[in-house]
Amino acid sequence: MRSVRLGQHFLKNKETMHRLVGCIPPPPKKVLEIGTGDGRLTEQLVEAGYEVTSYEIDGRLYSEARRRLGDCGNLRLLLGDGFEDKSEYDVLVSSLPYYASRRFVEWFSAVSTPLGIIMLQKDFVDKIISEPGGRKYGAYSVLTSYCFASTELFVVPPRDFEPMPRVYSSALQMQRLRSLSEARLTALRLKALFSYRGRLVASFVRDMKKRRLWNDSVDVGGDLLHRRVEDLSPLEAMFMIGGTMKT
């Protein structure tokens, strides 16, 4: 029986896998996959002719994938944490475990790979593509919107996975706009900002100044101060956390 520990659900529907792989634009590319699982999606990528580097952190699953895939000239199958890889690839294609979603966004915001075709839990996708003022708009919405132009490609039902999760998933295209050298720190600062949801920006600035975390060289205009935090655009939110550069 498959383990559901840490949200590990493996894509099993071949039609959905073909559809995901079909979202990769030509020509043939160097593909990075994080989360090989048992190798079913990896197999589709290899058969499509891509030069694939695939990481699996679980030794048991790595062995299972190795047995499935054998020795392929266009595959590097590695036992390890793909989020430690900072190399440049042409495209990232992954069906990621749900627990890794936030870490994935932080990691992908910091590397240089220009395109991602990713399968994530739909609820998380709804959050990261949410617009300012939306109920789900928050720190990871800002981080994702600042670094990527993201498009939800299609929704995937629970029956397409093994074991079957209780939630829907979504395929997401992420086209890079820019990279951040300190994406993890940026995410932490954005979380601090959005902990003031429902309150005015002025409250955030006042409290940062009291805690001596505010950079006094950052001048926040009166209009911005009287806006609610959740109504800030991604650029405005990034400007606001620029005031918390002091440590």
N, C-alpha and C positions, 0 to 999 in steps of 0.2 A: 504494500500500500504506500502511495506517495505521502511524503511528509508535508503538512501544511504549516510547519514551524516557520515563523517569520514571514508568512504570506507567500510561500513558495507554491505557485500554481503554474503548471507547464502547458503551453499552447500545444494543442494536439490536432486541431482542425487544419488539414492540409490546404484547403481552399483559402482559409484565412491567412495561413503562412505565405501562400503564393501571392495573395493580395498585398501583404506587407512588403514582401521582397519586390513586388512589382512597382512599389512607390519609389524605388531607388532610380533616380534619373540616369540615363546613359551619359557617357560611355562607361565600360567596366571600371570598377574602382577598388581601392584598398578599403576593406570593410573591417571595422572593429565591432565585435559583439561582446557585451558584458553579461554574464549569466548564461553559460552554455546549456545548463540543465542537462537533459539526457541527449541533447544534440539534434533534436528534430528540426528546429529552425536553422541551426548551423548547417545541417545537411542540405537544406534548400538553397542556402547562400553559396555553398561549395558547388552544387550542381549547376547553379546559374553562372558559374565561371568567375566569381569574384575571388580576389586574393584576401583571405579571411584570417584575422587574428581573433581568437575567441578565448575568453577567460572564464574559468569556473573555480569558485572558492571552496566548494565541497568536494572532498576527496572521493567519496562514493559516487557522486554524480559525474565527476571527471572520468572515473574509470568506466562508467556506463557509456558516456559519450565516446570515449576512446574506442570501446568495443564496437559501437555503432558506426563510427566514422572511419576506422582503420587508418591507413596511411594515405593521405591526400597531398599531392604536391602543392596545392594552393591553400593549404590550411596550416596555421600554427595554433595548436590547442594547448593552452597553458593552464596549469594549476596555480591559482593565485588571485589576488584582488585586482580586478581591472581598473578600479578607481585610483590605483597607484600609477597607472600608465599615463604619462603626459605627452606621448608621441603624437604626431599629427597623422590622421587618416583622412580619407576622402569623405567617409560617411560612417556614422554610428548606427547600427541596426540592432535593437535589443527588445526582448520582452522581459521587462525587469520585475523582480519580486517587489511586492507592494511596500515592504518595509524600507526599501532602498530609495524611495522616490525623492525625499528631500536631499539626501546625500548626493543623489544623481544630479539634481539641478545645480547644487553648489559646485560639484566637480565639473560638469559640462560647461558651466559659466566661466570656468577658469582655463580651459584648454583651447586649442585652436581649430579642432575639427569643424569644418564649415557647416555640416548638415547632420541632423539626427532624425531617424525614423524609429519612433519609440512606442512601445506598448506599455501603458500605465493604467492604474485604477482610474475609472472615469471620474470619480469624485475629486481626485487630485488634479486631473486634467481640467475639470471645471474650475478649480481654484486658480490654477496658474494662467488660464486664459481669461479670467474674470476681468471686467472693466472697472475703472474707478467708480466708487459708490455702490458697487454690487455687494451682496451679502457675503460672498466668498472671497472678495478682493482682500489681499493681504500681502505679507512680506514676500512670499514666493511668486505671487502675481507680478510684483514690481521687479524682482530679480530676473524672472523669465522674460518679461516684456522689454526690459532694458537691454538684455543680451541677445534676444532672438525675436524673429517674426514667426509666430507659432500658428499652426492650422490644425484643427482636429480633422482627421481624415475619415475615420469611420468608427462606429461603436461595435464592440465585440461582446456577445452574450456569455454568461457563465458556462454554458454547455460546451464552449470551444476549448475549455481548459480541463486538465486533470491534475489533482482532484478539482472538482467543480467549486469555485468560490461562491460566495453569497452576493457578490457585487458584479457590476458590469465593468468592462475595461474599454479604453479608447486608444486608437492609433493616432499618434501625434507627429506632425512634421515640425522640426525646429531648425529654421534657417538663421545662421549666426549673423548678428549685427556687430557685436563687439565682444571682447573677452575682458574679464576682471582679474587682476593679479591676486586680489585677496577676497575671493568670492565668499568664503566661509565667514570672514569678519563682516563683510557687507550684509550677509544674511542675518547675523546676530544683531547688527545695528538696525536693520529693517524690522526685526521682531520687536526690538525695544520701542521703535516708533509706533508700530501697530498695536502694542499693548495699550496705547492711548485711543484706541478705536472708540468712537462716540464722543470724543473730547476735541477741543480746539488745539491746533498746532501750538498756540501760545502756551498751553499747559505743558507740552513736551519740552519746549525751549526753556521755560521757567525752571522746570525740575532738573534739566540737564545743567543749567547754570548753577543751581543750588548744589549739585553734586560735583561741581567743577569739572564737568565733562564737555562743556560747550566751548567751541573755538570762537573767541570773541571777534575774530576777523570776518566771520560769516555774518552778513547783514541780511536779515529776513524782513521783507517788506510787510507793512501792516495788513495788506490784503491776504497774504499767505497766512499770517498769524491767526486770522479770524476764520480760517477754513477748518473743517473737520478733517482729521487725519485720513479717514477712509475715502475722502473726496480728492485727495492729491493724485495727480497724474504720476506715472512712473518716473518721469524726469524731475518732477517737483519733489517726490519722495526721496529720490537719490540726492537731490540738492540738500534736503533737510538733514539727512544723516551725514552729509559733509560737515555739518557743524559739530559733530560728536567725534572729531578726529583726535582730540586730546585723550591721553591715557594716564 
